[in-house]
């Protein structure tokens, strides 16, 4: 009888743990894009460096982190990992998705974009331009697709949960800039050439907003996107302590090393303040999209 009581007591103590929220993260960083496709290849950058600093910080805060780096960060693997996040998500979870790599505008075919261009993150195996019979863009991951995953997460985690998306990429620019203060190459995470099946020239719409509103629904969790620059700007990597990082990632890490990644907005605004204070980033403006 005594043994049975102990077992029953143990089970009762464990019951509250079944309903506890979890912290889940997916971080993607790409530096070494394949260089064997000529003009279709993406330039080498330093996205993988970002994973080395954000992953341990998230783990220290109790996140279960899945990391996809370089050749592991294929379109298929990223999509599978996002789908797994959705599958595992439970009520009140905090979800964090981080992408450090190239970005590109893609000609809009759904008609949902005012300027005629979607935005896409570039997996390891996506190519830079449309070429009939070679590459048609199926490995580009559009903002519309990311939105589907995020909305699915928000439905599952409920009003006490939270989804953060950090995009340290851009959608226009060039591989280097000659006017850098210390005369070093500055790597850009994107291109000023849009991905188009019709050779449509990319003419960016000048949207100077730094804050945007996401849809809020009563039974959904909130969401917050942190983006390194506006859609018409370039996101340049910068050197910190002798190593290239995405500036958004670096300052997210600076803040999260001292502040908890919670449902609040304080840490997000601290990141923006640090980005604004860095004179090297005077040509780009961090954008925040949130539902609260």
C-alpha positions in Angstrom: 0.0 0.0 0.0 2.8 2.4 0.9 4.5 1.7 -2.5 1.2 2.4 -4.3 0.8 5.7 -2.5 4.3 6.8 -3.5 3.7 5.9 -7.1 0.4 7.9 -7.1 2.1 10.9 -5.4 4.8 10.8 -8.1 2.3 10.8 -10.9 0.4 13.7 -9.3 3.6 15.7 -9.1 4.3 15.0 -12.7 0.9 16.1 -14.0 1.5 19.9 -14.0 4.7 19.3 -16.1 2.6 17.9 -18.9 1.0 21.3 -19.5 4.2 23.4 -19.3 5.1 25.5 -22.3 8.3 24.9 -24.3 10.8 27.0 -26.0 11.7 25.9 -29.5 14.0 27.5 -32.0 15.2 26.9 -35.6 18.3 28.8 -36.7 19.7 28.8 -40.2 23.0 30.3 -41.3 24.6 30.1 -44.8 28.1 31.3 -45.7 29.3 29.0 -48.4 26.8 29.0 -51.2 27.8 26.7 -54.1 30.1 28.4 -56.6 29.8 26.0 -59.5 26.9 27.7 -61.4 28.6 30.8 -62.8 26.3 33.8 -62.9 23.6 31.8 -61.2 25.7 31.3 -58.0 25.3 33.4 -54.9 28.3 35.2 -53.5 30.1 33.9 -50.4 29.0 35.7 -47.2 29.2 34.9 -43.4 25.8 33.8 -42.4 27.1 30.7 -40.6 29.0 32.9 -38.2 25.7 34.2 -36.9 24.6 30.7 -35.8 27.8 30.3 -33.7 26.7 33.3 -31.5 22.9 33.0 -31.4 22.6 29.3 -30.8 24.3 29.2 -27.4 22.4 32.2 -26.2 19.1 30.6 -27.0 20.2 27.3 -25.4 21.2 29.2 -22.2 17.6 30.6 -22.1 16.2 27.1 -22.3 15.4 26.8 -26.0 15.6 23.4 -27.8 17.6 24.6 -30.9 17.7 23.0 -34.3 20.6 24.5 -36.4 21.0 24.2 -40.2 24.3 25.5 -41.5 25.6 25.7 -45.0 25.0 22.5 -47.0 22.5 21.4 -44.4 20.3 24.5 -45.1 18.7 23.3 -48.3 15.2 24.4 -49.2 13.9 20.9 -48.4 15.6 20.8 -44.9 14.4 24.3 -44.0 10.8 23.5 -45.0 10.9 20.2 -43.1 12.3 21.9 -40.0 9.6 24.6 -40.1 6.9 21.9 -40.5 8.4 20.1 -37.5 8.1 23.2 -35.5 4.5 23.4 -36.3 3.9 19.7 -35.6 5.6 19.9 -32.2 4.1 23.3 -31.1 1.8 23.3 -28.1 -0.2 25.9 -26.2 1.8 28.7 -24.7 5.1 27.8 -26.5 7.7 30.4 -27.4 8.9 29.8 -31.0 12.0 31.5 -32.5 13.0 31.3 -36.2 16.3 32.9 -37.4 17.6 33.1 -40.9 21.0 34.5 -41.8 21.8 34.4 -45.5 20.9 36.0 -48.8 17.5 37.5 -49.7 16.0 38.4 -53.0 12.8 40.0 -54.4 10.8 37.6 -56.5 8.2 38.6 -59.1 4.8 38.3 -57.5 2.4 35.8 -59.2 -0.3 35.8 -56.5 -1.2 39.4 -56.8 -0.9 40.2 -53.1 2.0 42.6 -53.3 1.4 46.3 -54.1 4.7 46.7 -55.8 4.5 43.4 -57.8 7.4 41.7 -55.8 7.4 39.1 -53.1 10.5 38.7 -50.8 12.4 35.5 -50.4 15.0 34.0 -48.2 17.6 32.0 -50.2 18.4 28.4 -49.1 21.8 26.8 -49.8 20.6 25.2 -53.1 18.6 28.1 -54.6 20.1 29.9 -57.6 20.2 33.6 -58.3 18.4 33.8 -61.6 15.6 32.1 -63.6 17.0 29.9 -66.3 14.6 27.7 -68.3 15.3 24.0 -67.9 17.8 24.8 -65.1 16.1 26.6 -62.3 12.6 28.0 -62.0 12.7 29.3 -58.4 11.1 26.5 -56.5 13.8 26.5 -53.9 13.3 30.2 -53.0 11.2 30.4 -49.8 8.8 33.3 -50.2 7.5 35.6 -47.5 4.0 34.2 -48.3 5.2 30.7 -47.4 6.9 31.8 -44.2 3.6 33.5 -43.3 1.8 30.2 -43.7 4.1 28.5 -41.2 3.9 31.4 -38.8 0.1 31.5 -38.8 0.0 27.8 -38.3 2.3 28.2 -35.3 0.2 31.1 -33.9 -3.0 29.0 -34.1 -1.4 26.1 -32.2 0.4 28.0 -29.4 -2.7 30.1 -28.6 -2.9 33.6 -27.0 -0.3 32.9 -24.3 2.3 31.8 -26.9 4.7 33.9 -29.0 6.5 33.5 -32.4 9.6 35.5 -33.2 11.1 35.6 -36.7 14.5 37.2 -37.2 15.6 37.8 -40.8 19.2 38.9 -41.2 19.0 39.1 -45.0 18.1 41.8 -47.6 16.4 42.0 -50.9 18.7 44.3 -52.9 22.3 45.5 -53.0 25.7 44.4 -54.3 28.6 42.2 -53.1 30.8 45.0 -51.7 30.8 48.7 -51.1 33.9 50.8 -51.8 33.2 53.7 -49.4 33.5 51.7 -46.2 35.3 53.7 -43.5 38.2 51.2 -43.1 38.4 50.4 -46.8 37.5 46.8 -46.3 35.1 44.8 -48.4 31.5 44.9 -47.0 29.5 41.9 -47.8 25.9 42.3 -48.8 23.2 39.7 -48.1 21.2 40.1 -51.3 21.1 41.4 -54.8 19.5 44.3 -56.7 18.4 41.9 -59.4 14.9 40.5 -58.9 14.1 36.9 -59.6 11.7 37.0 -62.6 10.5 34.5 -65.2 9.7 37.4 -67.6 13.0 39.4 -67.1 11.0 42.1 -65.3 13.3 44.7 -63.9 13.2 45.2 -60.1 12.1 48.7 -59.2 11.7 48.8 -55.4 8.8 50.6 -53.8 10.0 53.2 -51.2 8.2 52.3 -48.0 9.9 54.2 -45.2 7.9 52.6 -42.3 10.0 51.0 -39.5 6.9 49.5 -37.8 4.2 47.4 -39.4 1.1 45.7 -38.0 0.4 42.0 -38.3 -3.0 40.5 -38.1 -4.2 39.8 -34.5 -6.8 37.1 -33.8 -8.3 36.3 -30.4 -7.3 32.7 -30.2 -3.9 33.1 -31.9 -0.5 33.7 -30.3 1.3 37.0 -31.1 4.1 37.2 -33.6 7.0 39.6 -34.1 9.3 39.9 -37.2 12.7 41.6 -36.9 14.1 42.5 -40.3 17.6 43.9 -40.8 16.5 46.6 -43.3 13.6 48.0 -45.3 12.7 46.1 -48.5 14.4 48.7 -50.7 17.6 48.8 -48.7 20.7 46.7 -48.5 21.8 44.7 -45.4 25.6 44.8 -45.1 27.6 42.6 -42.8 29.9 44.3 -40.4 33.0 43.4 -38.5 32.7 42.9 -34.7 35.9 42.0 -32.9 37.5 41.0 -36.2 34.7 38.7 -37.4 32.0 39.4 -39.9 28.4 39.0 -38.7 25.0 40.2 -39.7 24.5 43.3 -37.7 20.9 42.4 -36.7 22.1 39.0 -35.4 25.0 40.6 -33.5 22.8 43.1 -31.7 20.1 40.6 -31.0 22.8 38.5 -29.3 24.1 41.6 -27.4 20.6 42.2 -26.0 19.6 38.6 -25.3 22.9 37.9 -23.4 21.4 40.3 -20.8 17.6 40.1 -21.3 15.1 37.3 -21.4 13.5 36.5 -24.8 9.9 36.8 -23.5 6.6 37.9 -24.8 7.4 41.5 -24.1 8.6 44.2 -26.5 11.5 45.7 -24.4 14.3 43.5 -25.9 13.2 44.3 -29.5 13.4 48.0 -28.9 16.8 47.6 -27.3 18.0 45.9 -30.5 16.6 48.7 -32.6 18.4 51.3 -30.4 21.8 49.6 -30.9 21.2 49.2 -34.6 20.4 52.9 -34.9 23.5 53.9 -32.9 25.9 52.0 -35.2 27.1 54.6 -37.7 28.1 51.9 -40.2 24.4 51.1 -40.5 23.3 54.6 -41.5 22.0 53.4 -44.8 19.7 50.7 -43.4 16.8 50.8 -41.0 15.6 47.8 -38.9 11.9 47.0 -39.5 9.6 45.4 -36.9 6.3 43.8 -37.8 4.2 42.7 -34.8 0.7 41.8 -33.9 0.6 43.5 -30.5 
